[in-house]
Amino acid sequence: MVNNANKIVLVTGGSRGLGKDAALQLAKKGFDVIITYQTKKEDAEKVVHEIKDLGQKAFTVQLDLSKIAGFETFKNEIETILTSNFDGNKLDALVNNAGVGVNASFELTTEEQLDAMTNIHFKGPYFLTQKILSLLNDGSSIVNTSSGLARFSFEGYSAYGAMKAAIDTLSRYQALELGNRRIRVNSVAPGAIATDFGGGFVRDNSDFNQALASQTALGRVGLPDDIGSVVAFLCSEDSKWVNAQRIEVSGGFKM
């Protein structure tokens, strides 16, 4: 295993769910971690303490991914952290994880809902990555969060699933255009995961949980650490020859 010590990763939406687990798994691999939160500062600070307990540096910064106008200020905050705490070293990995879901039939999806999904799941990661490219070392890794819903379909997720399909395509284009800097770009597509996402429906509704498990080759729904460990792998040098890939982590759902 390649040593990832002294490497720095930025994880958006790291205060809860999959982002939190990814941040912790990255810390276990030797990364120092900067996480973002939108409103839950207290939760983010708890994650920071957990990372520090693992022996790594950790910092938290507020970010509203839907407000592109705020990205310049955010970049300046990240630069300040890097200058003050890492002697001006740059980031070695970026995990575009932050997001929320919306459940509405295609027939009833509003322009406001579609705009929200576009801003949070596509425009946000697109322009945030563009904004902080100068803070990424050559040879860095970018991991974009997609979804199994970009491959299989459930009623009510046309807006969310379409944006995640766009992220898969964007990842390939980024891998192509950033290859001259040896920056690798991959997308991770979780299947159904037992978290608080979507109001915790997969986690808390036993009938739905069991129905999903019955369609999964490995016989259960996913857990956060099923995803976080894959994200950490893709950020590390262990995956140095993995590029432009969509990696579905769903336990073999609806094959």
N, C-alpha and C positions, 0 to 999 in steps of 0.2 A: 504494500500500500504506500502511495506517495504521501509525503508529509505536507499537510496543508497549514501548518503553523504559521502564524503572522499574516495570514490572508484575511481580507475583510470583505464581508458580504452585506448587501442592502436587501432587506426583505420587506416588501410592502404588505400591509395588512398582517403584521406579525403579532398582534395582541391576542388573537383567538384562533381556534380551529386549525385548519391546515397550515396557515402561516406561522402560528405559534409552534406547532410541531416541527415544521421545517427549520425554523430558527434554532430550536433546541438540538435537532439532529446535526445541523451545521456546526454548532458549538462543540458537539461531541467529536466532530471531525477536525477540530482545531481552528475553526474560523472565529474571528471576532465579528460581532453582528450588530448592525444598525437596523432597527425595525421601525416601521411607521404605524400610526394609528390614526383614525379619523376623529372619534369622539371619546373612546374608552381609554383615557390616559392611565387610570389606575390599573387596568388590566395589563396595559403595555409595560408599566413599571414593574409589575409582578414577573412578567416574562424576562425583563432585564435582570432582575435579581436571580432568577433561576439560571440564566446564562452565566452570570458572574459566579454562581455557586459551582459551575462546571469548570471554572478557571479561565474563562475567556472575558474579554472586554465586551461591553454591551451599552448601546445608547438607543434612545427613542426620539423620534421626531414626528410632529403632527403633519398629516398630509390628507387633503381632500382630492382624491384622484380625478374627480369630475370637474375640478376648477383648474384648467390648464394655465390660466393667467397667474396662478400662484406657484408655478413650477420654478421660476427664476429665483424666488425667495427660498424655496425648498433646496434648490441646488446650492445656494449660498450657505444654508445651514449645514448641509453635508460637507461642504468645503471647510467650514469652520471646525467641525468635528475631526475631519482628517488632519487639518493643520495642528489643532490643539492637542490631539491625542495620539496621532500616528505619524508625526513629523512630516506631514504633507504627502504621505503615501496615498496611492489611489485605491479604488475599489477593485476587487478581483472577481466579483460575481454580483449579479443582479437577479433577484427573483421577483417577477411581476405577479404577485399573488392576490392583492386586494380585490375585493369584489362583493357584490350582493346579487341576489336572484330576484326574479319577478315571475309570478305564475299567473298567466292570463291567456285565455284562448286567443288564437289568431284573430278571430272575428271581433273580439272585444279589446285587443291590445291598442292602447292609445299612443298618439304621437309622443306624449310626455314620457310614457314608459319606454318606448323604443329609443328615444333620445337618451334617457338615463342609462340604458344598457350599452348604447353606443359610446357614450362619454366615459363610463366606468370601465368597460371591458375591452374597448378598442382604441378610441382616441386617447384615453388616459395613458395606457401602457405605451402606445405608439409615440406620443410626444414626450412622455417622461423619459423613456429610453433615449430618444433623440437629444433631450436636454442634458442628460448626464453622461453622454458618450465620452466627453472630454475628461470625466473623472474615472473612467474605466481603464485599467491597464491593458496593454496589448496582451493577447492570450487569455483574456477573461472569459467567463461563461455567463450567458444570459439564459434564464429559464422562465418561460412564459406559461402561465396556467391556463390550460384549455379545459375541456370537459368531455366526458363520455357522450354527453348530449349533442356533441358535434358529429357523432357517428350514428348512434341510435336515437330514437325519438320518443318523447312522452308528451301527451297533450298539455298545452299550457306553457311550453318553453320555447316557442318559435323565436322570440326576440333574443333570449339568453343563448340558446343553442347556435343561432346564426352568428352572433358575435364571437362565440368560442371557435366556430369554424373559421372565421376571419383571422383569429389569432394564430391558428395553425398555419394558414397561408402566409401571414405576416412573418412568422418565425422562419420559414424557408427563405423568404426574400431577405430578411435580416442576415441570415447565415451566409447567403450569397454575397451581399454587399459589404459585410463586415469581415469577410474572410481574409481580406488583405491585411487586417490587423490581428489575424489568428483568433478572433473572437468567435466562440462557438455559440450557437443559438438552437435551443430545443424547446419543445412544448411538452408538458406533462398533462395528461387528460385523466383526471380521477373519475372513477365510477361512483356509485352510490356510497356515501361515507356517513358514518354515524357521528355527526357533529351538530352544532346549533344552526347550521346553514339552513335557510328556508324554514325557520322556526323550529328546527330540530325534528322534522317530520320523520326522516329516515331513522333517527336515533330513538324517538319516543313512541312511535306508532308501531306496536309489535306486529300487527297483521301486515302492514306495508313492508316492514323490515323482513319478515319471513317470505313474503311474496318476491321481493328482490333477491333474497338469498337463494330461493328455489330456481332462479334463472341464472345463477352464477356457478361456474364450474367448481369453484372451491367451496361453495356451500355456505357462504356468509356475506354480509355487506362489509365494506371496508372500514378501517379505523384510521385515525389521523397518522399514526406512525407507519402505516402502509404506504403513505404518500411522501411523508417528510424524508424518509430514508432514501427514496428515489431522487428527490430534489437535491439532497445533500450529495449524492453520488454524482449527479450531473454538474454540480458546481465545482466538484473536486477534480484534481488531476487524474483520478482513477478512470474518468470518462473522457480522457483527452482526445480520443478518436471518434467520439460520438457527436455528430453534428447534423443539423437540419432534419431532426427526427421528431415525429409525434409519437410519444410513448404513452399508451393507454395503461393505466394502473387500475384495473377494475376486477381483478380476480377471475377474468374470463366471463364477463357478463354479455348475454345475448350474442353468443358467437355464431 
